[in-house]
C-alpha cells in the first residue's frame, strides 16, 4: 500500500491512497482524514485502506485523480517523535578517521541516535530555506520507518511487527555548526534544521523480497544539480537494522504511533557507489589528497533523492529541493 499527504492548507494535510505506479490517488477522509489518524487506529483502518489501494490499482475508483508529488507535504508533516540513527558505521568511521579520531569499539554494537525536531518537516518538493551558506549546508539521504505503538523494552524480534510504513529522508545538516554545538555536550539542535520526507510512504510488503531482515536491499539514488552523486545500497553495509534501531529507541520508553526512526546516512564500503552526503565525500577527499574539494550546498543548488524497485519503478516518489536564502523564494 502507498499513502501520501496532500497540502490542503492545514497543518496535517489530507491523507490519500496512491496507486502503485504513482499516477493516481484518491482521498480517504471517511476512513482517516490524516496519516496520524490512520496510525492511531492502524489495526482498525489498515485493511480498509488496503482495499481502496487494490481497487485503485485495478482502475475501479471513480473518485481517483492524477497524483501530483508537488502537491504533497511530507507523509507526516509533523510527528510526535523523530529519532535518527546512524546505522552505517562505515559512515561514522570515515568521519572520525578524517579528523584523526579513533572510533570506539562500542559503536559496533550500540547504535548512535539523536532526537530531531519533528514539529515542522519540509515538503518533499519545497525549498530548503537557509540563513547563510557559511553554515555548511548538507543533505543526508536516508531511509526511515514509521511505527505503531511500541512497548518499552521491546526486543529486536518483537520490533519487527511494529514497522508499518517506510519513507525516504533528506536529513538536512549544517556541518559548520555541528562541532561547536556537540562540544557543548547536549547534542544537535541548531545544526539539524527541518528534515524532508519522500512524497509517498509505503508498507513493507511493497518491497517484496527487498525488505529483508529489517533492511531495504536497494540502492538509494541522490542527484546534485542533475548529476548522480551516489547510489549506495541501503542494505549491504547497514550495521544495525531497523528492528535493532526500534529496540534501542524503546529501551527506556514506549514509542507512540507515528514515531519516525531514520537509518542515518546510507553508506557503502564500495567507494564506487558514491556517497549520500557531501560531508562523506569531503572526508574521502581528505583521506585521498589531504584536502576537501567538494563544496557544501550553495544557494540555487538542487538535491534529489529517490529509490527504484528492480524493474525501475519509482517506489516513494522523489524528494527534490532547492536551497534558497531566507529572504528569497524557491521550490
Beta strands, then each sheet from edge to edge (+ up, - down):
strand 1: 2-6
strand 2: 14-18
strand 3: 24-27
strand 4: 65-66
strand 5: 72-73
strand 6: 82-85
strand 7: 113-115
strand 8: 128-130
strand 9: 137-138
strand 10: 141-147
strand 11: 163-170
strand 12: 173-174
strand 13: 196-197
strand 14: 200-202
strand 15: 211-212
strand 16: 215-216
strand 17: 221-224
strand 18: 227-230
strand 19: 260-262
strand 20: 302-306
strand 21: 319-325
sheet 1: 4+ 3- 2+ 1- 5+
sheet 2: 4+ 3- 2+ 1- 14+
sheet 3: 7+ 6- 19- 10+ 11- 13+
sheet 4: 8+ 21+ 20- 17+ 18-
sheet 5: 9+ 12-
sheet 6: 15+ 16-
end
